[in-house]
Amino acid sequence: MRIDTWLWVVRFFKSRSQATAACRAGKVRLNGTIAKASSLVKVDDRITWRDPLRPREVVVVALLPRRVGAPQAAEAYLDHSPPIPPKTEQGAVPQRDRGSGRPEKKDRRETDRLRGYEK
């Protein structure tokens, strides 16, 4: 079974095209190597990728022939991912003062420096 199909069948991605795009972008790894969308998945393979909130790591337990309900899909893998961090640790969305306008070049540089993007 293809890795993009398996990720969609067990409901990690809402559509197969999203799973394929994640594979093409190099975000999905199969047994430690970057996986192409057409890579074949077998039982006991380890798949890792990065969700917006946390890194995900699952082990394939079963190959399902078609998309099934969430309870049945959860039986097809073992999840070794770290737990989702609480809302207090996720960080707040930055807010600008009302009426301050668009960020200027100086503001962007300060934001980049804060995030660690500084050259």
C-alpha positions in Angstrom: 0.0 0.0 0.0 1.2 3.5 -0.8 2.2 5.7 2.1 0.0 8.6 1.0 -3.0 6.3 0.8 -2.3 4.8 4.2 -2.0 8.2 5.9 -5.3 9.2 4.4 -7.0 5.8 5.2 -6.1 6.0 8.9 -7.3 9.6 9.0 -4.1 11.5 9.6 -4.8 13.8 6.6 -8.3 15.0 5.5 -7.6 14.2 1.8 -5.2 12.0 -0.1 -3.9 15.0 -2.0 -2.8 16.6 1.4 -1.0 13.4 2.3 0.7 13.4 -1.2 1.7 17.1 -0.8 3.3 16.4 2.6 5.3 13.5 1.1 6.4 15.6 -1.9 7.5 18.4 0.4 9.8 15.9 2.2 7.9 16.2 5.5 7.1 12.5 5.9 9.7 9.9 6.8 9.5 6.1 6.4 11.9 4.2 8.7 14.1 7.3 8.9 14.3 8.1 5.2 12.3 10.7 3.4 9.4 9.0 1.8 8.0 9.6 -1.7 4.2 9.5 -2.0 4.5 6.1 -3.8 6.7 4.5 -1.2 5.2 1.2 -0.1 4.2 0.7 3.6 4.4 -2.7 5.3 3.4 -3.8 8.8 5.9 -2.7 11.5 7.1 0.3 9.5 7.8 3.5 11.4 6.3 6.7 9.9 7.2 10.2 11.2 6.1 13.7 10.2 5.5 17.1 11.8 2.0 18.3 12.7 1.5 22.0 13.4 1.4 21.2 17.2 3.9 18.4 17.6 6.0 15.8 15.8 4.1 12.6 15.1 5.5 9.1 15.1 3.4 6.0 14.4 4.1 2.3 13.8 2.0 0.5 11.2 0.0 -2.4 12.7 -2.4 -3.1 9.9 -3.0 -2.2 6.2 -6.6 -1.2 5.6 -8.1 -1.7 2.1 -10.3 1.5 2.3 -11.0 4.4 4.5 -12.9 3.4 7.7 -14.3 5.1 10.8 -12.0 6.7 13.3 -12.3 3.9 16.0 -11.3 1.2 13.4 -8.6 3.4 11.9 -7.0 3.9 15.4 -6.5 0.1 15.6 -4.3 0.2 12.5 -1.4 2.0 14.1 0.5 2.5 17.4 1.0 6.1 18.3 4.4 6.9 19.9 4.0 10.7 19.5 4.5 13.0 22.5 1.3 14.4 24.0 -0.1 17.7 22.8 1.3 20.5 24.9 -1.2 22.5 27.0 -2.5 25.8 25.7 -0.3 27.7 28.1 2.9 26.3 26.5 1.8 26.6 22.9 2.4 30.4 22.9 0.0 33.2 22.1 -0.6 34.7 18.8 1.2 38.1 18.7 -1.2 41.1 18.9 -0.4 44.6 17.6 -1.8 47.6 19.2 -5.0 48.9 17.5 -4.3 51.7 15.1 -0.5 51.1 14.9 -0.7 50.2 11.2 1.3 47.7 9.3 4.6 46.4 10.7 7.6 48.4 9.5 10.9 47.1 8.5 12.3 47.6 12.0 9.4 45.7 13.5 9.9 42.8 11.1 13.6 42.6 12.0 12.8 42.5 15.7 10.2 39.8 15.1 12.8 37.8 13.0 15.4 38.2 15.8 12.9 37.0 18.4 12.1 33.9 16.4 15.7 33.1 15.7 15.7 33.8 12.0 18.4 36.5 12.2 21.3 36.0 9.8 
